[in-house]
Amino acid sequence: MLEGYELYDTGYKLVFEDHFDGDDLNPDIWHKVSMDQKGHDDTMALRRPANVSVKDSNLIITGLHEGNNFTSGMVNTAHSMGVQYGYIEIRAHLPGWGRGVWPGFWSQSALPDAPATNEIDIFEMFGTDDRIESASHVWWVDPCKNKMYHASYLYNNGFNCAYYPPNGDPVSKDYMRIGMEWTPEIMAFLLDGKRYCIFSIDDPIHAAAHYPVFLILSMALGLPFLGKPDEEHTHFPVEYKIDYLRIYQNEKGKLIDLRPYHKK
């Protein structure tokens, strides 16, 4: 099923997939997140379960302008499933250009014994559909100074880790397969099976990047990080559609049951 992919490692087999069939998400896998954040001026940027739906075998995250606020959605596997190594892919139709629109597929450290908090951004789109960007981040606290520190690994041989479609086509033109290969040696990011970025994690500085993560599918709307959405520059409703999620692993990878860490 991965013939023709530009992969670093070999021997991958499909270990998990969700095609989002049925009328709603599988609650044994997915958690719908509620989150309130301050937006521009006197607005709020809200993530709401009501903005997450399943239709026509797609997970759909919808962005809306409701009253004075902007709403969108987020789901994750934080209470169910962690992943360590493998090839992870979604097939998705990204929203078109829109001011303040921020869709992504990303992950965070899943277990409390990680030496720092790792975030892998398999892709993000920052309000413009001429590219997608990928990165790995780590946060840690210096207990002596009681201060949070952050490092970001955005570059591939000095260049931004990003994919630009040929001929200036928008990344929202059609469904695309967006994926990450993660091994004990490297992280690599792929678009339709073609690698556009790879960097080494075979160094002690990347220790946090070897711990299991949970997966996140989200779209933010109206955060101060990007421009303020408006009716002229943002086309409502904004829709981020995910056709499937697949996880492939070989003998180096494993899926982690996170339920024991989130007992009710």
N, C-alpha and C positions, 0 to 999 in steps of 0.2 A: 504493500500500500504506500510505501515511501520511495518507489522507484523514481529515479530522476532527481531526487533531492540532493542538494549539495551539503552532505552531512560529514561531520568530523569523525564520528564513531560509527559502528556497525552493529548488526544483530538486534535491531529494535523490533519489538512486537507491541501490538495494541493492547493496553492494559485497562483503559477506561475510555468511554465515550458517552456523550449526551447530545442527542439530536433535538432536544426540546420538543418532543412530541407531546400530545395531550393538551390540556387546558391551562396548566400552570406548571411552575417549577417543581421538581422533586424536592420536598422539604427535608429529606434525609441527606441531601447533598448541599443544597443552596440555602443561604440565609439572606433575606432581604433586609437591607440596612436602612435605619433612620438616622439622619444627620442634619444638624442645623449649623450653618456657617454664615458669618456676616458677609454680605456682598458689597456692591458699590453704593456709596452714599447711604441712604436709609433703607436699602433693600436687603433681603436675605436670599442666600443660595441654599436650597433645601433638597436633601435626598429623601425620597419617599417611597415606601413599598408600592403605593398605588401607581407609581410611574413605571413599574416593572410588569410586563405581561408576556404571555406566550401565545403566539398566533401563527398559523401556517408553518408550523415546525421551525419557528424562529423565537428566540428570546429577544424581546424588544424593550429597550430602555428609551423612554420618551421625555424630552425636555419641553417645558411649557412656561409661558409667562402668565402667572396667576395673581391678579391684583397687583400689589407692589413687589411681589417676590418672583423668583425663578425656581422652578422645581425640576428635578431629574431623579435618577435612580442609581443604585449600587447593589450588587449581590456578591457574596463571597462563600468560600468553603471553610471558613475559620473554625466552625464547630463540627466539621465532618471529616475532611480529607486534606492531608498534606502531601507534598510531592518533593522527592529528592532525586535529581538528575533525570535525564531523558529528553525526549522531544515533545514539546507541548504546542498545540496548534488550535486556533480557531479559524473558522470561515465566517467572514463578517462583511456586512455592507455598512461602511462608515457614513456618518451624516455629511451632507455637503457643507461647503464653506458657511461659517456663521460666526459672527463676533461673540466671543465669550463661551464657545462650545469646546468642551474638553473631554473627548472619549478616550478610553484606555483599556488595556488588558495588562494586569500587573500582579505582583505578589508581595507578601511580607513574611518575615520569620514566623514559623508556626509553633515553635516549642520554647519553653521558658529557659532552657539551658544554652541557647545561642549566646555567643560571646558579645554580640551586638545586634542591633536591629537591621536586618538586610531588606532592601526593597529592590526587586527586579522589575523594571518597566519594559515588558515585552514590546509594547508600543504605546505611544501617546500621540494625539493630534491636537495642536494648540490653536484652535480657531481658524486654521487655514488648511485647505485640503490639497496643497501642493506637495506635501511630504508627511511621513510619519517618523517619529524619533524613538530611540531605544536607549536604555541606560541601566546601570546598577548603582545603587546608593547604599550607604551604611551610616547609621547613627549610633553613638555611644556616649556614655556619661563618664566624665572624670570625677570620681567621688571626692577627691581632694579639693577640687575647685567648685564642685557642685555645678558643673557646666556641661551643656550638651554640645557635642561636636558632630560634624557631618562631612563626609567625603562622597564625591560623585565621580563615577567612571563613565564619561560621556563620549570618549574619543577612541578612534580607531586609526592608529598611525598618524595622529595629529589632526584628524578630520572628525567632524561631528558624526555620531553614529545615527545616520538617517537614511531613509530611502526616498528618492525622488523619482516619480514615474517618468518613463521616456516620453518624449514629444510634448512635455508639459501637461499631460493628462492629469485630471484630478484623481486623488486616491479614492474618492467617493464614486468613481465612474461605475463600478460594478463590485460584486462580491470578490473578496480576496482571501487567500490563505495566509495568515500571519502567525509565525511561529518562533519558538526559541529552542535551540539545542543547548543542553546544559550537561557537562561532564565534569569529572574531577579536575580536568585540565583547562577547559574553556567555557565561555558563553558565546553563543552565536545567534544572530537574528536573521530570519528568512522571510521573504515575501514570495508566495507562490512557488516555494521550494528552492528559490535562489537566495544564496547568502549575500547580505549587504553589509554585514558587520561581524567581526569576531575579535575577542580579546582574551588574554590568558588570565586564569584565576589560580594558577599553580604557583602561589606565593603566599607566605604567611599573612601578608597584609589583607588578603581576601578570605581570611578564615571564616567570617560570617557568611560568605557566599556559598559555603558547603553544607549549610544546615537546611532542613526541610522548610518549605514555604507553603502557605495556603494561597489560593488563587482568587483574584478579584476581577470582576467585569463591572465597569462603571462609566458614567458620563456626568461630569460636573457642568454646571451652567450658571454663569453670573458671579463667579468668584473674582475678587480684585486682581488676581494674578493675570487675568486676561481682560480685554476690553469689555465694556458694559454692553450686554445684548440690547438690541432695540428692533422695532418692527421693520426698519429699513434694511438693516444689515444682518438680521437673524431671521430665518424663515421657520416660523412655528406651524405645527409642532415639529421639533427636531427628533429624528429617530436614528438610533444606533441598533442595528439588527445583527444578531449572531445566529448563524445556521447550525453550528455544532462546536463542541469542544472535544478534542481527542488528546490522549496522553499515550505516548509510546515509551517503552523502557527496555533496556537489556539487563544483563546481570548486575550492572553497577547501580541501577536505580531501584527505588521502592516507593510504594504508596504508604502513607502513615495514617493510622486511625486516630483522629484528633478528639473523638468523643470522650475518652477518659479524662481529658484535660478541661472539659466543659460540662461537668456533671451539674444537673439542675438541683 
